[in-house]
């Protein structure tokens, strides 16, 4: 009898893991912004830009399939412990599918990374953003030049 009490709890645990894996939290930030005046833009050197905003964002990594396979195996095993007959088969398949999805999401979350998004205003007033893998040590209002994917303060 104790195994019958445990079975629903195992499914609840599997569902909770799947839900937790799919929920990602965004960093709540209100980055400083700087809006240049036309006069400030006209003073920019050719090829230079005004830093309007710098903020970080979290990017999920990509799944290699290892997490999905591992999750599917665990989910299938847990699903197999539930019910009997056709219900057991459905629970096994459902557990494998849910486990595969959850395992893939867990793997992607484990590989997440932080990127720095720098919003620039060009001399002509147009805007563009660039994404960097390391802190550029820039602030709103800085003047920069971009060369070979790198921003340097001017």
Order of alpha helices (4+ residues) and beta strands (2+ residues): alpha-alpha-beta-alpha-alpha-beta-beta-beta-beta
